[in-house]
Structure formats: C-alpha cells, structure tokens
C-alpha cells in the first residue's frame, strides 16, 4: 500500500470539499465569510506542502481585496475558482510541478 499516495488523495478530497464550501458562498453577499474560507484553503494547502495552491489562494485573496466594495467580483471569483479546481485536481508536492502550475496560472491571468 502506498501511504504517500493515499495521503495525497485524502488531502485533495479535503481541498475539494473546502473549495465546494467556497463556491457555496457569494463574495458580494458575504465577503468576510468568503475570505475566511479562502484563507482556510490557503492555510490547509500551505500546511501540507502544496505551495502552488497556497500561492493561487493568496493571489485570489489579493485580487478580491483590490475589488473591495465595488461589487465587480464575479469574473475574478469564477476565474480563480476554476484555477483552484484545476490545481487541486493535479496537486503534487514536487517543486517542479508547482512551478509549472504557477506558470500556467500566470499565463491564464495575463491573457
């Protein structure tokens, strides 16, 4: 039995559940709750060595804080939730995989 693989599957499952809870929260209706859930994703990923996911969550949070009360968050939320979903789906602890994932995100966000 490969405990490392099994552990990664459990971590990905937990991250997917946290992302589902985030999806169920509307940023415009409850920004504090949304940001707290996003912070939980970031902290959980960072604590398990999933740096790319933690970095994406931190960038997501920064983007939402720039939007603030202007209520124009829909496209930001949709984009970052999709990126987080992709990142969780391919979660690796290997540093090169994290670098490739972050590069992909930078390209997606840069146009």
N, C-alpha and C positions, 0 to 999 in steps of 0.2 A: 504494500500500500504506500502511496506517495503522499505523505502528510503535508509537504510543502504545497503540492497541487491542490489538495483538499482544503487547506487553509486559504489559499488564494480564491478558491470557489466560494468559500464562506464570506470572505471579505467583499468580493464582488456582489454577492447576494445582498449583504448589508448595505453596501453603497447604492445598489439599485433600489432598495426599499427607502433609503434616505432621499434619493432623487425623486421617487414617486411622491413622497410627502411634500417635497419642494414644489412639484408640479401641481399638487392639490392646493397650494397657497398662492393667491394672486398678489403680486408685488404691489400693485396700485391700491389694493384694498387693505393690505396689511404688510407694509414694508418692514416693520421691525421683526415680525414673525418670519417673514421670508428670509431676511438677512441672518437671523439666528439659525435657521435651518441650513442655509448656505454655509455659514461658519461651521456648523456641525459636520457637514460633508468635508470641508477643508481640513478640520482638525482630525477627523477619523482617517482620512487618506494620508495625511502627514504622519500620523502615529503608526501607520502600517508601511511606511516607506514608499508610498505611491505619490511621488513628488509631482509628476505631471498633473495628476488630478487635483492635488492641492494647489498647484500654481494656476490652473484653469479656474478653480473656485475663487481664488484670491483676485484674479483679473476680472472675473464676473462681478464680484462684490465691488471692486473699484469702479467698474463701468456703471453699475446701478447707483452708486453714491454720486457720480457725476450727473446722472439724470435727475436725481433728487425728486423734488416735488413737482416736476414738470409733467408728470404723468405720460411720458413717452417711452415707456419701458418695454412695450410689447415685443418689438423686434429684437431688443437686447436679450430679453428673457428667452424667447424662442430659440435664438441662435446659440446662446450659451447652454441651455438645457440640452439641445441636440449634441453639442460638442461634449458635454459631460457624459451624456449617454454613450457616445462613441468611445470616449476614454475609459469608461467603466467596462465596456464590452471587451476592450483589448488590454485591460490592466496588466501591466508587467512591473516587476521590480527591477528589471535590468536597466541600468542608466542609459544605454544607447536607445532602448525602446522609448524611454521617457523623452529623450532629446528629439527623436523622430516625431513623436506625438505632439510635442510643443511646437516644432517647426510646422507641422501640418495645421495646427490651430492658428499660428501666426499668418500663414498663407490664406486660410479661410477668412480670418478677420480683416486682413489687409486688402482683400478684394481679389 
